[in-house]
Amino acid sequence: MEMLSFASVDAYVKARTGWPTPNVEFELDYVAETMNPIVPSGGARILPSKTFEEVQDKQFDIILVPGGPGARPNVISPSVHEFVRKQAPRATYVLSVCTGSWILADAGVLEGKRATSNKAAFRDLVANTSRGIQWVPKARWVVDGNIWTASGVTAGADMGYAFMTEVCGDVFATRVKNIVELHASGPEDDEYADVWGLV
């Protein structure tokens, strides 16, 4: 499931003929501390395209921070927080999926903002992050200014559809949604807040 946290619609679109073309060109980089493969709990290796050092003078328009079991404070390298802290203020959009919002919180990006995260980790996350963050327990995703946070990993697909609609327009986003057969939920359509006793 972690793979869904950062799977690129753009990559799928470019790989298939007959698919709609967005009115926006995306240039993707998978940035990490080193060029060593990243192995999510699902086992599929992700190869970084650049290191933090290689992009230290580059400003990204969109930052997507995935989550998962490795997104806990005791696991995340300080260089990840440093990268996010440096990039976020000037990025057009900052997005997180699942517990990627914990990384944003620890980097100070969510201070004074509304945000959400994975409901299974929600209590632990709220207890261990700044009181200046307004954590929203019942939300598939939350948008506060240029910051978009999704709750569980599949909520990232719902948020991704809404984000694609904002960036690429409704016609393109709906066409892609229909091709991949996504039943997109709205931002407040969150049954998991009840499941985990958060509301």
N, C-alpha and C positions, 0 to 999 in steps of 0.2 A: 504493500500500500504506500510505502514511502515514495516509490517511484512516481506516484500520482502527484506528489507535492510539487514537483518541478517539471513534469512532462510538458513539452512545448507544443502547443497547437501549431505554431509556425512550422516546426519541423515536419509535422504530419501533413500540413497543407503543401509544402514544397515537394514532398515525396510522392504526391499523387496527382496524376493528370485529371483534369475535369473538375477539380475542386475550385471553390471560389478563391480569388486572390484578394488579400486585404489591401486597403488604400494606404497602408502604413508599412514601411519596410523595417523588419526586425533583424538586428545583428546580435546574435546570442553569444555570451561568454559564460562558461561555468568557472567561477573563480573560487580558488581555495588557497590554503596556506602553502601547500606544495603541489607538485604535479603528480604526486602519488595517487593511484586510483582511490576513490571513495567507495566504500562498501556499505550500503544500507543494510538493515536487518534482513531485507528480502534477498540479498546476495548479489544482485546485478551490479556490476562495477560501473561507476560513472567516472569518466576521465575529465579532469579539469582542463580547460583550454588556456587558462592564464593563472598566475599566482597573484596574491595580493601585492607583492612587490612590483610585478610587471605592470600593474594597473594603477600604481600609486599616484600617477599624474593624470589619470583619466577620470572624467565624471560620467557616470552612467545615468541615463534617463529613467530607467526602471530597475529597481532592485527587488528581487524575489528571494525571501529567506524561507527555505523549507524547514519543516520540523521533524519530529520523530524521536525515538528513544535517545539519540545522540544530541538532542538540543537542550540538555539540562546544564545548569551553570557549572557543575563540577566536571563536565566533559568538554565544554566549549573552550577553545583556545582564546586567549586575550586578543590575538590578532584578528579573529572574526569580529569581536566587538569593536575593535579599532577601525576595521574596514567599514562596518555598518555606520558607526558614529561619524566617520569622515564623509561617507557618500550620502547619507540620508538628508541632510539639510538642503542640498541643492538638487536632489533627484526630483523628477516630475512626479513619480509615483514610487511608493515603498509598499511592498506587499509581503505578507507572511501567510503560511499555511500551517495549521496544527500548532505545535509548540514552537514554531518559528517566532511566534509573538513573544515568547520568553526571551529569545535572543534580542529582539527589538527593545524589550523592556529593560534588560540588563545593559544595553548600550545607551539607554537614556532617551531613545527615540519616541517612546510612548508617553513621556511625562506630560500631564495635562490633557491627555487624549482619551477617547473612548476606544476600547479594543475588546477582542474576544480571543478564545483559544480552545484547544481540545478540552472537552468536558470531563474526561477521565482524569486529566491533570489539573483541572481548574482550581480546586481548593489549594493545592500545593503551590501552584503558580501565584495565586493572589496573596498567599501568606508570605511568599518570598520575593515579592517585587514591590516597587514603590507605591506608597499610598496615594501618590499623585496621579495614578492611572485609574481611570474609571472602567473597570472590567465589567463587561456586559455578559451575564451568564446565559441569557436566552437569546441567541443569535447564531444563524448559520455563518454570517459574516457581518463585519462592521466597517463602515467607511467614515473616517474623520479627517476631513481635508484631503490631503494627498496620500493618507495612510489607509490601507485596506488590510484587514486581518480576518482570516477564515478560521473557523473552529476546527473540527476534525478534518482528516485528510480528504474525505469525499466532499466536504463543504468547500474545499478548495476548487473543485470543479464548478460548483455553483457560483462561487465568487469569480472564478475565471471567466465564466460566461458573461456575468455582469460587467467585468472589467473589459472584456473584448468588445462588448456593446459600446462602452464609453469610448474606447480608443479607436476601434475600427468601424463602428456604426452598427445599427440594428440588422441591416440586411445581411452583411457578412457574418455577424455573430450568430444569427438565427440559422443561416445556411449550415454553418459548421456544427451548431448544436444538433440540427436534424441529421446530419451525416453521421456523427458519432453517437447518435441516439441518446443524448443527455436529457434526462428529465430534471430540468433545473428548478431547484427550490428557491423561494424568496428569502431575503435576509432574516426575516423573523420566523420562518418555518422551521423551528428547531425543537424536535421532540427530545433531544438528548439532555437538555437542561432538566427536564422532568425525570428522565431515566436515572440521572446521577444525583437527584435530589437537590438541585441548585436553586430551584424556585418553588 
